[in-house]
Amino acid sequence: MLSLFSGTENERLRLMRASQSLHDYLQGCISATRTLLCVLNQHLNTSVTLEPVGGGVSIGESLERLLRAVREMHAAAEQTDRHVRKVARQDLYTRMASPETSLQEKGAIIQDFYQDTMGIFVSVGGPVVAMLLQNAGLPEQLEAALREAEASPVLCLPMDALRQSSEKLVMALSPCPADRGPAGETAAGSEREELPRTAVSPAGPRPAEGAKNSPFPGTGVAERLWGCLPDVITGRCTRIALVAATGHLEEACQALASACKSFQLAAATAEVYMALIAEQQLGTGGVAH
């Protein structure tokens, strides 16, 4: 019905692009967090875990769980990073932490770090991942993103809702229908979302607005029924709701994009370093005892 009553095709496509972009950012952030957890737990012998995220979990709660996990990772890496700062040359540490370092430079850095710290660390894997996590600033960036997006109704949606049709997205984010529950509830697949509110109110038809908008003016019964149709079917609200929903999604993208990209960059950098360490057979352990 939405496609018949409100919004141009371009407006609906813009809504779906915003939804897909947000889903991609969030999925990338989740995947990056899992990669960093795996690398950290393997190379520093930690046991940091991530609570369930994505799927039917709300976007806001998923981000809070990611934040808790990255804070724990940050804390687990702190002591090893302090040790690295003490024993590594400052210029070498700075080059390792820099996102501008090329792949070829990374290979040379690993060799130099191994030579400089031989006998101090069992191997370089643990120290390198600790250094990367401490310098990526992930907890701070995600905290800032959450503060910027905290008032957005998008955070109430389950992540799965971002893969739904434009009609369902607008219904989930629209404040127009008065008897729906929270956005997260309707988007989660509640059957109430599918049921049009066609029952006639005991108080009678809506006032003159129903007659004014009715396609059958002058016919009392038709006017009565038309006045009781929900806004999402009559199209009174849907164009405004579509534009508003798109705005909410785009604002959420803008608030979260930078942090999500930083997570992905940190994970990609960690994977590159771990691959170089394995290739050069420098080991993956932590501090020597």
N, C-alpha and C positions, 0 to 999 in steps of 0.2 A: 504493500500500500504506500509506503514511503516514497517509492520511486514514482508513483503516479501523482502524489499530492504535493511534494515539496522537493526543492533543491534541483539544481541542474546536474547533468552528468558530471561535469567538471567538479562541482562541489562535493559530490559523493566520492569521486576519485581522490580528491584531496583528503577527505576524511580517511579513506582506506590507506592512502600513502602514509599519513601521520600515524595511524594505528600500526602498520607494518614496520615503520621506522622505529617506533617505540618498542615494539616486540623484539626487533633485531638488537637494539641497544641492550635491552634487559637480558636477552638470551646470551649475548656476548659477554656481559658482565658476570652472569652466572657461570658460564663455561670457563672464563678466565679465573674466577675464584676457585673453582674446583681444580684447575691446573696448578695454581699456586699452592693450594692445600696439599696436593699430591707431591709436588716438588719439595715443599717444606718438610712434610712428614717423612719423606724418604731420605732426605739429605741431612736433616737435623734431628732425626729420630724423635719427632714430636708426635702428638696424637690429637691435633686440632680437628674438629669435625664441623660440618655444616648442616644445620637443620633443613628439613624439606623446604624448597623454594620453587616458585613457578607453578605451573599447572593451575590447580584450584586455590592456591594460596594467594591472598591479595597482593597486589604490587607493592603497597606500602609495607606490609609485613615481610614480604620477600626481601625488600631492600634493608629492613631493620635486621633481618637474620644475616644477610651478607655483611652488614656493618659489624655485627657482633663477631662474626668469624674472622674478618680482616683485622679487627682490633686484637683478637687473640693471637693471630699470626704475627702481628706487629710486636706484641709483647714477647712471644716465644723467640723471635729473632734478635731482640734488643741486646741481650748479653753477648751473643756471638759477634754482633756488629761492633760493639764497643771494643772487643778484643781485636777485631780486624783493624779498626782505626788506630789502635796502639802500635800494631806491628807492621802495617803496610805503609809504604811511602805515600805521602799526601797526594802527590800528582797521580800516582797509580790508582789510588782509591777514587779520586775525582774522575778519572777516565773510565773506570769501571762503572761508576754510577751515572755517567752521562748518557742520555738517550740519543745523543748525536754520534756516538761511537759506531764506526762502520763494522761490518762483519769481519773484515781482515784485521782491523785493530783489535777486535774482541779476542781473536785467536792469539795475538801477540800479548795482550794483557794477561790472559790466563797463564801463559808460559812465564811471564815476568812475575806474576803473583805467586806462582808455584815455587819459583826459584827463591824469591824473597822470604817466603814463609815456610820453607822446607824444615821439617822437624818441629814446627810449632803446631801445625794442623795435620791431622791424619791425611787429609786431602783437601781439595779446594771447593768441592761442591757445596758443603754446608756454609762456609763463610761467604761464598758468592751469593747464594740465595738470601742469606741474612742481610747482606749489604743492599741487595736490590729491594727487598721489602722495606727496609728502614728508610730508603731514599725515594721511594715511589710516592709517598704521601697519600696513600689510598684511604685510610680512615678519615683524614681531614677533608679530602675531596668528596667522599660520599656523604659525610655529615653536612657539608655545605649544600650539596645537591638536594638532600632531603629537606633542609630548612627552606630552600627556595621553592620546593614543590609541595610543602606540607599542607597547604590549603586546597590542593587540587583534588577534585572528585575522582580523578583517574586512579589515585592511590587506593581507593576502595574497591576497584575492580579486581577480580581474579585475573591472573595473567592470561589464562585461556580465553578470556573475553575479547582480547585484542585480535583473535583470529576469527571472530564472529562476523556476520554480515553487517552492512552499514545500518540496516534497520535496527538490529539488536543493539549495536553500539550506541546509537542515538537514544534508544529507549533506556538503556542502562545509565546514560549520562544526563538525561533530560530531567529537569525538575517539573515538567508540565503535568504529567499524570499524578494526581494528588494522593491516590490510594496505593502507590507502589512503595515497597520497602526501600532500604538503602541501595545505592547503585551496585555495590558488590553483591548483594543478595539477588537482584534481578539478573545480573549478568552471569551468575553462576549456574544458570539453567533452570531456575524455578519455573514450574509449570504455570504459575500465576502470570508470568510475563507473556505467555502465549494466549491468554484468554482475554478477549476484548470485554470491556466493561459495558455491556449492552442492557443491563437490567434498568428498568425505569425507576427513578427515585420516588420514594413515597411522597415527597414534597411536590411532585408534579414536574412538568417540563421546565427546562431552563427558560429564563425570561426572553424578551424579544429577540435576543441574540440568535436563538434557534430559528425563529421565523425569518430573520434577516438573511441568514446564511443558507437556508434550506433550498434545495433545487426544486422543491414543489411548493412554492408560496401559495397561501390561501387554502391549503388542505390541512386541517387541524391534526389528523392522525399522523400524517407524514412529518409535519413540523414537530410534533411531540417526539417521534422516534429520532428524527435528525438532531434535535436538541440534546438527546441523551447519548449520542454516539461519542466515544472518547476522542479527545483532541488528536491523538496519534493517528486516527482514521480520517477525521474530517480535514486534517491539514491545517488547523488553526495555528498550531504551535510548531509543526515539524520543521519548517524551513529555518525558523529561529533556532530550534533545538539542534538541527544539523550543523549550523554554523557555530553554535556554542560548543558542541561536542568536539568539532574539529579544532577549535581554539584551545580547549582543554588539553587535547592530545598533543598539539604542537607545542604548547607551553611546557608540558611535561617532558617532551623530547628535548627542548632547549635547556631545561633545568638539569636533566640527567645525562645528556650526551657526553659532556666533557669527562665526567667521572667514569662512565662506562668505558670510554675509549682509553682512559688511563689504566683501568684494570686490564684491558686487552693488551695494551702495550707492555705492561709489566709482565704478564704471563708469557707473551711472545719472547721478550728479552730473556726471561728465565729459561725458557725452553732452548733458546739458541746457546746460551752459556752452558747448559747441561749437556747439550749435544757436542759442543766443542771439548768439554772436559772428558766425555766418554771417548770421543775420537782420539784425543791425545793421551788417553789412558792415565789420567791424573787422579782417578778415584773420586769417590763421592762422600766421604765421611766428614766429620766435624773437627772438633778440637782434640789435639793429642793429649793423652793422659800419661 
